[in-house]
Amino acid sequence: MSGFKSSSSPKGRKLPLEFYLSNDVVSLSKKLLGKFLVSFLPLKKGYPRVLTAGMIVETEAYAGVEDKASHAYNNRFTQRTSTMYKQGGIAYIYLCYGIHSLFNVVTGQKGIPNAILIRAIEPYEGIEFMLKRRGKKEINHTLTSGPGALTSALGITVKYNGTSLNGDSIWIEDRGIKVQNNQIIASPRIGVGYAEEDAFLPYRFQIRGNAWISKTKN
């Protein structure tokens, strides 16, 4: 796998830029379920790049300036949130508690700071590399269940904040898997109690019955 050269897997195709430009962040959060998050990044600093990929099984929508749970609520514009105001189709990656890199997909038109947090993936490719990055000897749901775990497994850090999702480092693929509405569970988001009434919005989406969804309690 370390000899992988292509920037796109033969099993799927990269999502086109147009996919990300819709301003309906809730709809896109559902549409990302069943897509594949792919990284082609060094295993460690100074090491060759390796391909790792997993199917997205859990997402959270953050609806820009009107969403009290969003970093950009009430038009908040800082060095960190500036990435969110760019045109959709790039990565918004930030540190949580100064430890975990959390990966978000920026969506919508330029100036509309919508974002989708990827909360969990089901590992498919490069699992041996994921295990090394996570310091694990055997695979279980904790490998990529949770937003901090999946970025660690894929080698994604804040270094890649602002990265184009049509490039050759991090991208999302369509591999023909269709998740129907009756397979999606909608519930409130995790850890947004500060968002008052918006904390109860059903903006967290999971594939029903998938073993890799995060186990965090609301």
Backbone hydrogen bonds, N-H to C=O, Kabsch-Sander energy under -0.5 kcal/mol:
donor,donor_aa,acceptor,acceptor_aa,energy
4,F,1,M,-2.1
12,G,9,S,-1.3
13,R,174,D,-1.8
15,L,172,I,-2.8
19,F,16,P,-1.5
20,Y,16,P,-0.6
20,Y,17,L,-1.3
21,L,17,L,-0.5
21,L,18,E,-1.0
22,S,19,F,-0.6
25,V,23,N,-1.4
28,L,24,D,-2.1
29,S,25,V,-1.8
30,K,26,V,-1.3
31,K,27,S,-2.2
32,L,28,L,-1.8
33,L,30,K,-1.2
34,G,56,I,-2.7
35,K,32,L,-2.1
36,F,173,E,-2.7
37,L,35,K,-0.5
37,L,54,G,-2.5
38,V,36,F,-0.6
38,V,171,W,-3.2
39,S,52,T,-2.9
40,F,169,S,-3.2
41,L,50,V,-1.3
43,L,48,P,-1.8
47,Y,44,K,-2.5
50,V,41,L,-2.6
52,T,39,S,-2.5
53,A,125,E,-1.9
54,G,37,L,-1.9
55,M,122,E,-2.6
56,I,35,K,-3.6
57,V,120,A,-2.2
58,E,120,A,-1.3
59,T,205,F,-2.4
60,E,117,L,-1.8
61,A,203,Y,-2.4
62,Y,115,A,-2.2
64,G,62,Y,-1.3
64,G,113,P,-0.5
66,E,63,A,-1.0
67,D,64,G,-1.4
68,K,66,E,-0.7
70,S,67,D,-1.9
73,Y,70,S,-1.5
74,N,65,V,-3.0
75,N,72,A,-1.1
76,R,72,A,-0.7
76,R,73,Y,-0.8
82,S,78,T,-1.7
83,T,80,R,-0.9
84,M,81,T,-1.3
85,Y,81,T,-0.8
85,Y,82,S,-0.8
86,K,83,T,-1.4
88,G,108,G,-2.7
89,G,106,V,-2.8
91,A,163,T,-2.0
92,Y,104,N,-2.7
93,I,91,A,-0.6
94,Y,102,L,-1.4
96,C,100,H,-3.1
97,Y,95,L,-0.5
99,I,96,C,-2.0
100,H,96,C,-1.9
102,L,94,Y,-2.9
102,L,100,H,-0.6
104,N,92,Y,-1.7
104,N,102,L,-0.5
105,V,116,I,-2.7
106,V,90,I,-2.7
106,V,104,N,-0.6
107,T,114,N,-1.8
108,G,20,Y,-3.0
111,G,85,Y,-3.1
112,I,109,Q,-2.1
114,N,107,T,-0.8
114,N,112,I,-2.3
115,A,62,Y,-2.0
116,I,105,V,-2.0
117,L,60,E,-2.3
118,I,103,F,-2.3
119,R,58,E,-2.1
119,R,117,L,-0.7
120,A,58,E,-1.3
121,I,144,T,-1.6
122,E,55,M,-2.9
124,Y,53,A,-2.8
125,E,53,A,-2.0
129,F,126,G,-0.8
130,M,126,G,-2.0
131,L,127,I,-2.5
132,K,128,E,-1.5
133,R,129,F,-2.4
134,R,130,M,-2.1
135,G,131,L,-0.7
135,G,132,K,-0.7
136,K,131,L,-2.5
143,L,140,N,-2.2
144,T,141,H,-0.7
145,S,141,H,-0.9
146,G,119,R,-1.3
146,G,144,T,-0.8
150,L,146,G,-2.3
151,T,147,P,-1.2
152,S,148,G,-1.6
153,A,149,A,-2.3
154,L,150,L,-1.9
155,G,151,T,-0.9
155,G,152,S,-0.6
156,I,151,T,-2.2
160,Y,157,T,-2.1
161,N,158,V,-1.9
162,G,91,A,-3.1
163,T,160,Y,-2.1
165,L,89,G,-2.9
167,G,164,S,-1.2
167,G,170,I,-0.5
171,W,38,V,-2.3
172,I,165,L,-0.6
173,E,36,F,-2.8
174,D,13,R,-2.8
175,R,173,E,-0.6
178,K,176,G,-0.5
179,V,177,I,-0.6
180,Q,178,K,-0.7
183,Q,180,Q,-2.1
184,I,181,N,-1.6
185,I,206,Q,-2.7
187,S,204,R,-2.1
189,R,201,L,-0.6
195,A,192,V,-2.3
196,E,193,G,-1.0
198,D,195,A,-1.9
199,A,196,E,-1.7
200,F,197,E,-1.4
201,L,198,D,-1.2
203,Y,201,L,-2.2
204,R,187,S,-2.6
205,F,59,T,-2.7
205,F,203,Y,-0.5
206,Q,185,I,-2.1
207,I,57,V,-2.0
208,R,183,Q,-3.7
208,R,206,Q,-0.7
210,N,207,I,-2.0
213,I,210,N,-1.0
